[in-house]
Amino acid sequence: QVQLVESGGGLVQPGGSLRLSCVVSGFTFSAYSMYWYRQAPGKERELVAGITSRSDSTNYADSVKGRFTISRDNAKNTVYLEMNTLKPEDTAVYYCKTKKRGVAYWGQGTQVTVSS
């Protein structure tokens, strides 16, 4: 059974930093690309960042380029999202996602709130 479990969210002041983690189990983590999405209240879920299986390529939404970094540790079955210079508009529930044989798997999400 594929499971994705996010952690690391919380309340942070504007300009602060957080590091999200997503631990994956139930499939060969090192064989698949991984993604972070977010969904703010009243908005659609949007792609934040993606990373290929061997970390040779990453991509980011324009709104987070230069501030967020996605990485992974295949030995730990974990994908990370380092978030710096956080802004109030980064407030959202953050989800990790993967796709295996055309089926998408999502974590339960972790809340990030950026507020003074």
Stockholm file with secondary structure:
# STOCKHOLM 1.0

chainA/1-116         QVQLVESGGGLVQPGGSLRLSCVVSGFTFSAYSMYWYRQAPGKERELVAGITSRSDSTNYADSVKGRFTISRDNAKNTVYLEMNTLKPEDTAVYYCKTKKRGVAYWGQGTQVTVSS
#=GR chainA/1-116 SS CCEEEEECCEEECTTCCEEEEEEEESSCGGGSCEEEEEECTTSCCEEEEEECTTSSCEEECTTTTTTEEEEEETTTTEEEEEECSCCGGGCEEEEEEEEETTEEEECCCEEEEECC
#=GC SS_cons         CCEEEEECCEEECTTCCEEEEEEEESSCGGGSCEEEEEECTTSCCEEEEEECTTSSCEEECTTTTTTEEEEEETTTTEEEEEECSCCGGGCEEEEEEEEETTEEEECCCEEEEECC
//
